[in-house]
Amino acid sequence: MKRSTLLLLLLFASTSAMATELRVAVAANFTATLERLGQVYTQDTGVELNISAASSGKHYAQITQGAPFDVFFSADDQRSAALVASGHAIPESRFVYGEGILVLWSADPELIPDDGVAFLKGDAYRRLAIANPRVAPYGAAAETVLARHDVNIGRGRLVTGQSIGQTFNFITTGNAQAGFVALSQVITYERAHTPGSRWLPDAHTHAPILQEAVALSSARHPDAAQAFLEWVRNNPVARGIIESDGYRLPSPGNPE
């Protein structure tokens, strides 16, 4: 083989490898799970994931302003629907990848009793953390739970994070003694740390946290984006990872 031909083939192979990187915007609560999924998917396919984590609201704003993402994993189903409606996402790619589970959690294993409502109305904590209800679905769910149980927390005792990730950080660093976060975050954290204490609100006290993924119209690699989402949606290994990380699963292949 001529040297020039070999160089061209090597250049083509290098370009093809670079073309397999997917830029993925992900809600903060699903970041650790997506990283686990990405490790398996990259090992199986060679496709790399370039992951950007933030609140769903922040990512939505970035995408509508032209941010260069291929795929979006939202923490709700409203922003994915809005992106489809505005032409920023592919309608047939949209699906629920998991239902998030809200939990009241503390790193202190003795702090939260079985009666979470009594705890919230009491004085066993100085500060309670929730995510910003305007941009974070878990924050909106937490706000609903507090209202349903007639819990009024003074402004000085309520700490608001701009994402569920920041909210969780408030608790682990001691800036808040407890807070409403995603069960998936708790599971991930407690794999490497001493288990804390928790209380799960009744799922009927807030709207379901249906988390949707969607391929974006501006994707550099639309076929690769669609293939990755189909893998997440239907592959037994992928579904097992998501469920083990604290999400309820929809039926495979179902859009809702």
FENPESUL-V715541 format. One line per field, one symbol per residue. ss: DSSP state (@ for helix, = for strand, . for the rest). psi: psi as a letter, one per 30 degrees, with the letter a starting at -180 (. if undefined). burial: + if it has 24 or more other C-alpha atoms within 12 Angstrom, else -. A space follows every 50 residues. Layout:
ss = ???
psi = ???
burial = ???
//
This chain:
ss = ..@@@@@@@@@@@@@@@@..=======@@@@@@@@@@@@@@@@@@..=== ====.@@@@@@@@@......===....@@@@@@@@...=.@@@.====== .=====.........@@@@@@......====.....@@@@@@@@@@@@.. ....@@@====..@@@@@@@@@.....=====@@@@@@@@......===. ..@@@...========.....@@@@@@@@@@@@@.@@@@@@@@@...=.. ......
psi = kkeeeeeeeeeeeeeeeefgkkjkkkkefgeeeeeeeeeeeeeeffkkkj kjkaleeeeeeeefggkilekkjlgafeeeeeeeefgfljeffkljflkl jkkkkkfjffekaeieeeeefagflekkklljfffjeeeeeeeeeeeegh kjkkeffkkklflfeeeeeeeffgfkfllkakeeeeeeeffflkkallkj lkffflkkijkllkkkfgkeieeeeeeeeeeeefkeeeeeeeefghkkkl kkfkf.
burial = -------------------+++++++++++++++++++-++-----++++ ++++++++++--++--++++++++++++++++++---+++--++++++++ ++++++++--++---++-++----+++++++++-++++++++++++---- --+---++++++++++++++++--+++++++++++++++------+++++ +----++++++++++++++-++-+++++++++++---+++++++++++++ ----+-
//
